[in-house]
Amino acid sequence: MKTNLSGMRKNKMLALIELRERIGPQIWLEGPKTVVLDISGVELFWRFPLLSGREKMRIGFADITARPELGTVLLSFSPDGVWDEKEVVAKASEAARKLRSGIDPATVTFVAYSYPRVAVRFPDPKGDLHVDAFSLASVATGGFGGHGAPLFSALWSPLAATPFTERYRNRYMQRLKDLSGIHAMQQARPGREPEPAAKTTYKTIPHFPYHKVITCVWCVPACIQMILSYYRYEYDQISLAETLGLGTAEDPRILPCSRREFKVVKSVGKMSNNALDVEMSACNYQFVFEFPPEIESSRPVVAFTGQHAVVVIGYSTTPVYGQDSIIGFHLFDPDPQGSKGYSQWITWVPDAFRLAFFTQLRQVGLSLNVGVT
């Protein structure tokens, strides 16, 4: 598949304007890109190394959209994420060979199988094999998984037709126009930073505790551990996994989708001595409206993205002239991607999250040093 180079260069240039507004002026997008496809096979976004400072030290990565249906130019960025394409392919190939024989790493592609999750896809006449780029777990495509657990297909496309599609295309075109205007002013007045046409505002829960997974499939226990730690309840993942019925560290199990998610509600209530009230919601089209008030109230949210779980700890709003605002969310991902952990700002797209768990203190008078910045 041939990349639209002119479109990529333009979007990269305009995304850099937005990144410098969000992070700082000494930010760069340089180095080899990774092309990430939609499950339909079209290019979805381009992942570039994120550099910082005069020395241009690599600090993370940024995803630049290739499709107007996504409604924005800068799709996501991780200021502390680790991404090395060759290393990812090597590790995924090793994991794939253990799952299936005859795997050829020379024919792999990268696929956003459950945005923002990325998998390495290995073509196979028996059916393509998808291996998550970070956890190295096999992506569910139906049938039955380990221990006979029924699995739904975790493959979904953010390009699927939704009531938002035309609105998102219009917003994308306006965002291009806004950022192009800023670029034109920068070129006309070199050395001076013009006032951005639309300032992005941020709200984040500060000092939020981060915990990595200790097995490749324990993202749910790790997210619950973060939530409980935030509310001053300290548990290890092994005990949390035991409560959820997810096996041991030597024989870990994934939380079967559409089967036992309710156990999250019961487990958090039990581990907090019923001090935390937990509510599960599957109204995913409402999440873009429901998450911001939770963050404003210093209440983090556990969200399921297909086969994976993350904690939402912040949100951002970018006005777009004459169009819907661009809403982004700050995620803490429990997958072990670098020594500093893994945080990522993503743009909300329809169906980005499948389920959400909202927590609220039942008891009054607990002294918690929390707030929103």
C-alpha positions as CSV (number, residue, x, y, z in Angstrom):
1,M,0.0,0.0,0.0
2,K,1.3,3.4,-1.0
3,T,1.4,6.2,1.5
4,N,0.0,9.6,0.6
5,L,3.3,11.4,1.2
6,S,2.0,14.9,0.7
7,G,-0.9,14.3,3.1
8,M,1.4,12.7,5.6
9,R,3.9,15.6,5.5
10,K,1.2,18.2,5.9
11,N,-0.5,16.4,8.8
12,K,2.9,15.8,10.5
13,M,3.8,19.5,10.1
14,L,0.4,20.6,11.5
15,A,0.5,18.0,14.3
16,L,3.8,19.4,15.4
17,I,2.2,22.8,16.0
18,E,-0.3,21.2,18.3
19,L,2.3,19.1,20.1
20,R,4.4,22.2,20.8
21,E,1.3,24.0,22.2
22,R,0.7,21.0,24.5
23,I,4.2,20.0,25.5
24,G,6.5,22.8,24.8
25,P,8.4,24.6,21.9
26,Q,11.4,22.2,22.0
27,I,9.5,19.2,20.5
28,W,10.2,17.4,17.3
29,L,8.8,14.6,15.1
30,E,11.7,13.0,13.4
31,G,12.9,9.5,12.5
32,P,11.4,6.5,10.8
33,K,7.6,6.3,10.9
34,T,5.5,3.2,11.5
35,V,2.4,2.8,9.3
36,V,-0.5,1.5,11.3
37,L,-3.5,0.1,9.3
38,D,-7.1,-0.2,10.1
39,I,-8.4,-3.8,10.2
40,S,-9.9,-3.1,6.8
41,G,-6.4,-2.6,5.4
42,V,-6.4,1.1,4.8
43,E,-3.8,3.4,6.5
44,L,-5.2,4.7,9.8
45,F,-2.4,6.6,11.3
46,W,1.4,7.1,11.2
47,R,3.4,6.7,14.4
48,F,6.5,9.0,14.7
49,P,9.2,9.2,17.3
50,L,8.7,12.1,19.7
51,L,11.9,14.1,20.4
52,S,12.6,16.8,23.0
53,G,15.2,19.5,23.6
54,R,18.0,20.9,21.6
55,E,19.7,17.5,21.6
56,K,16.5,16.0,20.3
57,M,16.4,13.2,22.8
58,R,13.8,10.6,22.1
59,I,11.1,10.6,24.8
60,G,8.1,8.9,23.3
61,F,5.9,8.7,20.2
62,A,3.0,10.5,18.5
63,D,0.3,9.2,16.2
64,I,-0.7,11.4,13.2
65,T,-4.1,10.6,11.6
66,A,-4.3,9.4,8.0
67,R,-8.1,9.5,7.9
68,P,-10.5,12.4,8.1
69,E,-13.1,10.2,9.7
70,L,-11.1,10.4,12.9
71,G,-11.9,14.1,13.2
72,T,-8.5,15.4,14.2
73,V,-4.8,15.7,13.0
74,L,-3.0,14.7,16.2
75,L,-4.6,11.4,17.1
76,S,-2.6,10.6,20.3
77,F,0.8,11.1,21.9
78,S,2.7,9.4,24.7
79,P,5.5,11.5,26.2
80,D,6.9,8.5,28.0
81,G,5.9,5.6,25.7
82,V,8.5,3.2,24.2
83,W,8.2,2.3,20.6
84,D,10.9,0.6,18.5
85,E,9.4,-1.0,15.4
86,K,12.2,-3.6,14.9
87,E,12.2,-4.6,18.5
88,V,8.4,-4.9,18.5
89,V,8.4,-7.1,15.4
90,A,11.2,-9.3,16.9
91,K,9.3,-9.9,20.2
92,A,6.0,-10.4,18.5
93,S,7.5,-12.9,16.0
94,E,8.9,-14.9,18.9
95,A,5.5,-14.9,20.6
96,A,3.8,-15.8,17.3
97,R,6.0,-18.8,16.7
98,K,5.0,-20.2,20.1
99,L,1.4,-19.9,19.1
100,R,1.6,-21.1,15.5
101,S,4.2,-22.7,13.2
102,G,5.2,-21.3,9.8
103,I,5.1,-17.7,10.8
104,D,7.0,-15.3,8.5
105,P,8.0,-12.0,10.2
106,A,9.0,-10.6,6.8
107,T,5.3,-10.1,5.8
108,V,4.0,-8.5,9.0
109,T,1.9,-5.3,9.2
110,F,0.8,-3.2,12.1
111,V,-2.9,-3.0,12.8
112,A,-4.9,-0.8,15.2
113,Y,-7.2,-3.7,16.2
114,S,-8.9,-2.0,19.1
115,Y,-8.0,1.7,19.1
116,P,-5.7,2.7,20.7
117,R,-4.3,-0.8,20.9
118,V,-1.9,-1.9,18.1
119,A,-1.2,-5.5,17.1
120,V,1.4,-7.1,14.8
121,R,-0.5,-9.0,12.1
122,F,1.0,-12.2,10.7
123,P,-0.7,-13.3,7.4
124,D,-1.7,-17.0,7.5
125,P,-3.9,-19.0,5.1
126,K,-5.5,-20.6,8.2
127,G,-6.5,-17.1,9.4
128,D,-4.3,-14.1,10.2
129,L,-2.7,-14.1,13.7
130,H,-2.7,-10.9,15.6
131,V,-0.3,-10.4,18.5
132,D,-0.6,-7.3,20.7
133,A,2.4,-5.1,20.2
134,F,3.1,-4.6,23.8
135,S,1.6,-7.4,25.9
136,L,2.5,-10.0,23.2
137,A,-0.8,-11.7,23.9
138,S,-2.8,-13.2,21.1
139,V,-5.8,-11.0,20.1
140,A,-9.1,-12.7,20.4
141,T,-10.9,-13.1,17.1
142,G,-13.7,-15.4,18.3
143,G,-14.0,-19.0,19.3
144,F,-12.5,-20.1,22.7
145,G,-9.5,-19.1,24.5
146,G,-7.5,-20.6,27.3
147,H,-9.3,-22.7,29.9
148,G,-12.3,-22.9,27.5
149,A,-13.2,-19.3,28.1
150,P,-15.5,-17.9,25.3
151,L,-13.9,-15.0,23.5
152,F,-15.5,-12.3,21.4
153,S,-13.7,-10.7,18.5
154,A,-11.6,-7.8,19.8
155,L,-11.1,-6.5,16.2
156,W,-13.0,-3.4,15.5
157,S,-12.6,-0.4,13.3
158,P,-13.0,3.3,14.3
159,L,-13.8,3.9,10.6
160,A,-17.1,2.0,10.9
161,A,-20.0,4.2,9.9
162,T,-21.5,5.9,12.9
163,P,-23.9,8.9,13.4
164,F,-20.7,10.9,14.0
165,T,-18.9,10.2,10.7
166,E,-19.9,13.3,8.7
167,R,-19.5,15.6,11.7
168,Y,-16.0,14.2,12.3
169,R,-15.0,14.7,8.6
170,N,-16.2,18.4,8.9
171,R,-14.3,18.9,12.1
172,Y,-11.1,17.4,10.6
173,M,-11.3,19.8,7.7
174,Q,-11.8,22.8,10.0
175,R,-8.9,21.7,12.2
176,L,-6.7,21.5,9.2
177,K,-7.7,25.0,8.3
178,D,-7.1,26.3,11.9
179,L,-3.7,24.8,12.1
180,S,-2.8,25.9,8.6
181,G,-3.6,29.5,9.6
182,I,-1.3,29.2,12.6
183,H,1.5,27.8,10.4
184,A,1.0,30.7,7.9
185,M,1.4,33.2,10.7
186,Q,4.5,31.5,12.0
187,Q,6.0,31.7,8.5
188,A,5.1,35.3,8.1
189,R,6.6,36.2,11.5
190,P,9.6,33.9,12.1
191,G,10.9,33.8,15.6
192,R,7.5,34.8,17.1
193,E,5.0,32.3,18.3
194,P,1.5,33.5,17.4
195,E,-1.4,33.0,19.7
196,P,-3.0,29.7,18.8
197,A,-6.5,29.9,17.2
198,A,-7.8,27.5,19.8
199,K,-6.2,26.8,23.2
200,T,-6.4,23.3,24.5
201,T,-7.5,23.1,28.1
202,Y,-6.5,20.2,30.4
203,K,-7.8,18.6,33.6
204,T,-5.8,15.8,35.2
205,I,-5.9,14.0,38.5
206,P,-2.5,14.7,40.0
207,H,-0.2,12.3,41.7
208,F,-2.2,9.3,40.5
209,P,-0.5,6.0,41.4
210,Y,0.8,3.9,38.5
211,H,1.0,0.1,38.6
212,K,2.3,-2.2,35.8
213,V,0.9,-5.6,35.0
214,I,2.9,-8.5,36.4
215,T,1.6,-10.9,33.7
216,C,0.7,-10.1,30.2
217,V,-3.1,-10.7,30.8
218,W,-3.7,-9.0,34.1
219,C,-4.5,-5.5,32.9
220,V,-7.8,-5.6,34.9
221,P,-6.2,-6.4,38.3
222,A,-3.5,-3.8,37.6
223,C,-6.2,-1.1,36.9
224,I,-8.1,-2.1,40.0
225,Q,-4.8,-1.9,41.9
226,M,-4.3,1.7,40.7
227,I,-7.9,2.7,41.6
228,L,-7.6,1.2,45.1
229,S,-4.2,2.7,45.7
230,Y,-5.6,6.1,44.7
231,Y,-8.2,5.7,47.5
232,R,-5.5,4.5,49.9
233,Y,-6.3,0.8,49.8
234,E,-3.1,-1.2,49.2
235,Y,-3.4,-4.6,47.6
236,D,-1.1,-6.6,45.3
237,Q,-2.2,-7.9,41.9
238,I,-2.0,-11.5,43.0
239,S,-4.7,-11.1,45.6
240,L,-6.8,-9.0,43.3
241,A,-6.5,-11.6,40.5
242,E,-7.5,-14.3,43.0
243,T,-10.6,-12.4,43.9
244,L,-11.4,-12.0,40.2
245,G,-10.8,-15.7,39.5
246,L,-7.9,-15.0,37.1
247,G,-5.5,-17.7,38.2
248,T,-2.0,-17.3,39.5
249,A,1.1,-15.5,38.3
250,E,2.3,-18.9,37.0
251,D,-1.0,-19.7,35.3
252,P,-2.7,-16.3,34.7
253,R,-6.1,-16.0,33.0
254,I,-7.7,-13.2,31.1
255,L,-11.0,-11.7,32.3
256,P,-13.4,-13.3,29.7
257,C,-15.3,-10.5,27.9
258,S,-19.1,-10.3,28.3
259,R,-19.0,-12.9,31.0
260,R,-17.4,-11.7,34.2
261,E,-17.0,-8.0,34.0
262,F,-19.4,-7.6,36.9
263,K,-16.8,-9.1,39.1
264,V,-14.9,-5.8,38.9
265,V,-17.8,-4.2,40.7
266,K,-17.9,-6.8,43.4
267,S,-14.1,-6.9,43.8
268,V,-13.6,-3.2,44.3
269,G,-16.5,-3.1,46.8
270,K,-15.1,-6.0,48.7
271,M,-11.5,-4.7,48.8
272,S,-12.6,-1.3,50.0
273,N,-14.9,-2.7,52.7
274,N,-17.8,-1.3,50.7
275,A,-16.5,2.2,51.1
276,L,-16.4,2.5,47.3
277,D,-19.5,2.5,45.3
278,V,-18.9,1.1,41.8
279,E,-21.2,1.4,38.8
280,M,-20.6,-0.4,35.4
281,S,-21.9,1.2,32.2
282,A,-22.0,0.0,28.6
283,C,-23.4,3.2,27.2
284,N,-20.2,3.9,25.3
285,Y,-21.6,6.7,23.1
286,Q,-22.2,8.6,26.4
287,F,-18.7,8.2,27.7
288,V,-17.4,11.3,26.0
289,F,-19.9,13.3,28.1
290,E,-19.7,11.3,31.3
291,F,-15.9,11.0,31.7
292,P,-15.1,14.8,32.1
293,P,-17.4,15.3,35.1
294,E,-15.8,12.3,36.8
295,I,-12.4,13.8,36.3
296,E,-13.6,17.2,37.5
297,S,-14.7,15.4,40.7
298,S,-11.3,13.7,41.1
299,R,-12.8,10.3,40.3
300,P,-10.7,8.1,37.9
301,V,-12.5,5.7,35.6
302,V,-11.6,2.2,34.6
303,A,-12.3,1.7,30.9
304,F,-12.3,-1.4,28.7
305,T,-11.0,-1.0,25.1
306,G,-11.9,-4.2,23.5
307,Q,-9.6,-6.9,25.1
308,H,-7.7,-4.4,27.3
309,A,-8.3,-2.2,30.3
310,V,-6.9,1.2,31.1
311,V,-7.5,4.0,33.7
312,V,-8.8,7.4,32.6
313,I,-7.3,10.1,34.8
314,G,-7.7,13.3,32.7
315,Y,-9.3,14.9,29.7
316,S,-8.6,17.8,27.3
317,T,-10.8,20.0,25.2
318,T,-9.8,21.8,22.0
319,P,-12.3,24.2,20.4
320,V,-12.7,24.0,16.7
321,Y,-14.3,26.9,14.9
322,G,-17.9,26.1,13.9
323,Q,-17.5,22.4,14.8
324,D,-17.6,20.1,17.8
325,S,-14.7,20.4,20.2
326,I,-12.0,17.8,20.1
327,I,-12.1,15.8,23.3
328,G,-9.1,13.8,24.4
329,F,-8.5,11.5,27.4
330,H,-5.4,10.9,29.5
331,L,-4.9,7.2,30.0
332,F,-2.7,5.2,32.4
333,D,-2.0,1.9,30.6
334,P,-0.8,-0.9,32.9
335,D,1.2,-2.6,30.1
336,P,5.0,-2.4,31.0
337,Q,6.3,0.0,28.3
338,G,9.4,1.6,29.8
339,S,10.6,2.1,33.3
340,K,8.5,5.2,33.8
341,G,5.2,3.4,33.0
342,Y,3.0,4.4,30.2
343,S,0.7,7.4,29.9
344,Q,-1.0,8.4,26.7
345,W,-3.3,11.2,25.5
346,I,-5.8,10.0,22.9
347,T,-8.5,11.6,20.9
348,W,-11.9,10.2,21.6
349,V,-13.5,8.3,18.7
350,P,-16.9,6.5,18.8
351,D,-16.6,3.1,20.4
352,A,-13.1,3.8,21.7
353,F,-14.2,2.3,25.0
354,R,-16.6,-0.7,25.4
355,L,-17.3,-0.6,29.1
356,A,-16.6,1.8,32.0
357,F,-16.5,1.5,35.7
358,F,-17.2,4.6,37.8
359,T,-16.2,4.8,41.4
360,Q,-17.4,7.0,44.2
361,L,-16.7,7.2,47.9
362,R,-19.7,6.1,50.0
363,Q,-18.2,7.2,53.3
364,V,-17.8,10.8,54.2
365,G,-14.9,12.3,56.1
366,L,-12.0,10.2,54.6
367,S,-9.0,12.5,54.3
368,L,-7.8,12.1,50.7
369,N,-5.2,14.4,49.3
370,V,-6.7,14.5,45.8
371,G,-7.7,17.1,43.3
372,V,-7.7,18.1,39.7
373,T,-5.1,20.3,37.9
